[in-house]
Amino acid sequence: MATTNKPKEVAIKKRAQIDKAMQVMMVAVGAAAVVLGCSIVLSIYFVKWIMFNAKVIGEKDRIIGDFKTIQNNVSALSSNIEVLSGDENLEVVARVRENRCMAIDGSPIDTENNIGLSRICSALRVIPDALPATQNPEAVYASLNKLFLETKDESGKPVEPESITPGNIGDMYGIELAEGLNLVPVALLIENTAITARAVLDTIERSIRNYDVMSATIAWRSSSVGMTMADMIELRGNVVAYYSDGVEAMLKQLTIYADDKRAGTGGGG
């Protein structure tokens, strides 16, 4: 009996060893699969991380380039402004110099480092007169009134405007303005001879500030001037002047997404 049971014990022992070896192999294969899976996931993550950082670095380089361009533009703008500040062609149409704009010897003072005096004394003062950066209807009316008074009628007297009043913005329907440009509507009335009315329009046309006549109606009539009869003209017009929006440098926040599909969706992260 002892001899017969010994082979069975050996067989059972071998089977147990085989089962144990298979278990160890299964555990090793499972562990290897987990390690391989983690390696693949980490590899994908690091590839995406590297690509995202490359995108960030690229955007930083682009922004740095933009800042360098702005700095160069500021330098060029400063040089151009310095040239314009002494431009005789602009000075011709500028306001009469005040006493504070002149040195003791009668020469123009240096306004390079004084912004306040530059606004008054420099030829650059013409630029905000031509296209202001603020809405000021009263200044528009006063400017038009000044243009009327600078015009002489046939007898050599300044022309008095019959009427300068706020215009109706509805009459300006259909006007296409460039971005940042706005308008101030004005209604005016001229009652005078045809020659004087034309002289007023010529003066307005030569103004440093642009006034566009959008619509006009003309009526003719006769009127007694002294002992004679004169042909008079009644001109009613809708005029627009312009002003621009203020411009300032602004820093904006840029959000960079690892997934391009999320760009523009407004999502955070």
DAGIBEL-V19419 format. One record per backbone hydrogen bond with DSSP energy under -1.0 kcal/mol. NH is the residue of the N-H (numbers start at 0). CO is the residue of the C=O. Records with the same first field share a line. If there is no record, write none. Layout:
NH = CO / CO
This chain:
4 = 0
5 = 1
8 = 4
9 = 5
10 = 6
11 = 7
12 = 8
13 = 9
14 = 10
15 = 11
16 = 12
17 = 13
18 = 14
19 = 15
20 = 16
21 = 17
22 = 18
23 = 19
24 = 20
25 = 21
26 = 22
27 = 23
28 = 24
29 = 25
30 = 26
31 = 27
32 = 28
33 = 29
34 = 30
35 = 31
36 = 32
37 = 33
38 = 34
39 = 35
40 = 36
41 = 37
42 = 38
43 = 39
44 = 40
45 = 41
46 = 42
47 = 43
48 = 44
49 = 45
50 = 46
51 = 47
52 = 48
53 = 49
54 = 50
55 = 51
56 = 52
57 = 53
58 = 54
59 = 55
60 = 56
61 = 57
62 = 58
63 = 59
64 = 60
65 = 61
66 = 62
67 = 63
68 = 64
69 = 65
70 = 66
71 = 67
72 = 68
73 = 69
74 = 70
75 = 71
76 = 72
77 = 73
78 = 74
79 = 75
80 = 76
81 = 77
82 = 78
83 = 79
84 = 80
86 = 83
90 = 86
91 = 87
100 = 97
101 = 98
102 = 106
105 = 102
108 = 100
113 = 110
117 = 113
118 = 114
120 = 116
121 = 117
122 = 84
124 = 121
125 = 122
126 = 123
129 = 125
130 = 126
139 = 135
140 = 136
141 = 137
142 = 138
143 = 139
144 = 140
145 = 141
146 = 142
147 = 143
148 = 144
149 = 145
150 = 147
152 = 156
155 = 152
158 = 147 / 150
161 = 188
162 = 188
164 = 186
166 = 184
170 = 167
171 = 168
172 = 169
174 = 171
180 = 177
181 = 242
183 = 240
185 = 238
186 = 164
187 = 236
188 = 162
189 = 234
191 = 232
196 = 192
197 = 193
198 = 194
199 = 195
200 = 196
201 = 197
202 = 198
203 = 199
204 = 200
205 = 201
206 = 203
211 = 239
213 = 237
214 = 237
216 = 235
218 = 233
220 = 231
222 = 229
224 = 227
227 = 224
229 = 222
231 = 220
232 = 191
233 = 218
234 = 189
235 = 216
236 = 187
237 = 214
238 = 185
239 = 211
240 = 183
242 = 181
243 = 131
244 = 179
261 = 258
264 = 261
